[in-house]
Amino acid sequence: MPLDAQSLRRVIGHFPTGVGVVTTRSETGSIHGLTANAVTSVSLVPPLLLICIDKKARSLLHLERSGIFTVNILAAGQEELSRRFATSGGEKFEGVSYRVGDNGAPLLEGAVGYLECSVWARHEAGDHVIFLGQVERAEARRSDPLVFFRGRYRMLD
Ligand SMILES: Cc1cc2nc3c(=O)[nH]c(=O)nc-3n(C[C@H](O)[C@H](O)[C@H](O)COP(=O)(O)O)c2cc1C
């Protein structure tokens, strides 16, 4: 029998991750984003990463339509930004400083790094959609990331 959702969430929560905000820009110019830690490097040649997006997320439709996204790697101290983008709907970008990346998606100020992608493939996976992104541009600075572990935000010692 498959494992129940709560148990999987609890156990996988022992695997520490960084915290990303996946941003995108629609064809009409509206910007969207959500907090995501299901982010994994997949291939170096070609450069591919994946993100997993809940089918219930409002951002999903915008990601599907735009065909581009950027993973903003949050820095230590950016928990508020993570919480904001983990709350569905609303004016998530109000009062948030960002610049526009080469692919058109927002780059959040203060993030440790950015991975600008174009959608390379899409796969249905249960209640999520996996997007494989081809990384077109990437940058990072030497700064501590925000860490998510056992359901809580942490910082590296
Ligand atoms: C630390 C953390 C990690 C998360 N990771 C993901 C993720 O990888 N994929 C996802 O679809 N939702 C993830 N979520 C939940 C979304 O951020 C949340 O459902 C959000 O409200 C979706 O926004 P939207 O409906 O406006 O698109 C995460 C939330 C938190 C707090």
The ligand as an SDF file (V2000), in Angstrom:
LIG
                    3D

 31 33  0  0  0  0  0  0  0  0999 V2000
    9.5190   25.7830    2.1540 C   0  0  0  0  0  0  0  0  0  0  0  0
    8.4100   25.5850    1.1510 C   0  0  0  0  0  0  0  0  0  0  0  0
    8.6550   24.8480    0.0090 C   0  0  0  0  0  0  0  0  0  0  0  0
    7.6440   24.6550   -0.9450 C   0  0  0  0  0  0  0  0  0  0  0  0
    7.9200   23.9430   -2.0780 N   0  0  0  0  0  0  0  0  0  0  0  0
    6.9840   23.8090   -3.0380 C   0  0  0  0  0  0  0  0  0  0  0  0
    7.3030   23.1320   -4.2500 C   0  0  0  0  0  0  0  0  0  0  0  0
    8.4180   22.6710   -4.4810 O   0  0  0  0  0  0  0  0  0  0  0  0
    6.3130   23.0380   -5.1910 N   0  0  0  0  0  0  0  0  0  0  0  0
    5.0560   23.5560   -5.0000 C   0  0  0  0  0  0  0  0  0  0  0  0
    4.2150   23.4360   -5.8960 O   0  0  0  0  0  0  0  0  0  0  0  0
    4.7370   24.1940   -3.8390 N   0  0  0  0  0  0  0  0  0  0  0  0
    5.6740   24.3470   -2.8770 C   0  0  0  0  0  0  0  0  0  0  0  0
    5.3760   25.0190   -1.7280 N   0  0  0  0  0  0  0  0  0  0  0  0
    4.0270   25.5300   -1.5400 C   0  0  0  0  0  0  0  0  0  0  0  0
    3.7310   26.7830   -2.3890 C   0  0  0  0  0  0  0  0  0  0  0  0
    4.6950   27.7840   -2.1620 O   0  0  0  0  0  0  0  0  0  0  0  0
    2.3310   27.3100   -2.0180 C   0  0  0  0  0  0  0  0  0  0  0  0
    1.3810   26.3220   -2.3050 O   0  0  0  0  0  0  0  0  0  0  0  0
    1.9600   28.6090   -2.7210 C   0  0  0  0  0  0  0  0  0  0  0  0
    0.8770   29.1540   -2.0250 O   0  0  0  0  0  0  0  0  0  0  0  0
    1.5700   28.4800   -4.1550 C   0  0  0  0  0  0  0  0  0  0  0  0
    1.2450   29.7790   -4.6120 O   0  0  0  0  0  0  0  0  0  0  0  0
    0.2670   30.0470   -5.8420 P   0  0  0  0  0  0  0  0  0  0  0  0
   -0.9890   29.2410   -5.6100 O   0  0  0  0  0  0  0  0  0  0  0  0
    0.0210   31.5380   -5.8200 O   0  0  0  0  0  0  0  0  0  0  0  0
    0.9850   29.5970   -7.0760 O   0  0  0  0  0  0  0  0  0  0  0  0
    6.3650   25.2350   -0.7550 C   0  0  0  0  0  0  0  0  0  0  0  0
    6.1330   25.9770    0.4150 C   0  0  0  0  0  0  0  0  0  0  0  0
    7.1390   26.1490    1.3410 C   0  0  0  0  0  0  0  0  0  0  0  0
    6.8630   26.9790    2.5710 C   0  0  0  0  0  0  0  0  0  0  0  0
  1  2  1  0
  2  3  1  0
  2 30  2  0
  3  4  2  0
  4  5  1  0
  4 28  1  0
  5  6  2  0
  6  7  1  0
  6 13  1  0
  7  8  2  0
  7  9  1  0
  9 10  1  0
 10 11  2  0
 10 12  1  0
 12 13  2  0
 13 14  1  0
 14 15  1  0
 14 28  1  0
 15 16  1  0
 16 17  1  0
 16 18  1  0
 18 19  1  0
 18 20  1  0
 20 21  1  0
 20 22  1  0
 22 23  1  0
 23 24  1  0
 24 25  2  0
 24 26  1  0
 24 27  1  0
 28 29  2  0
 29 30  1  0
 30 31  1  0
M  END
$$$$
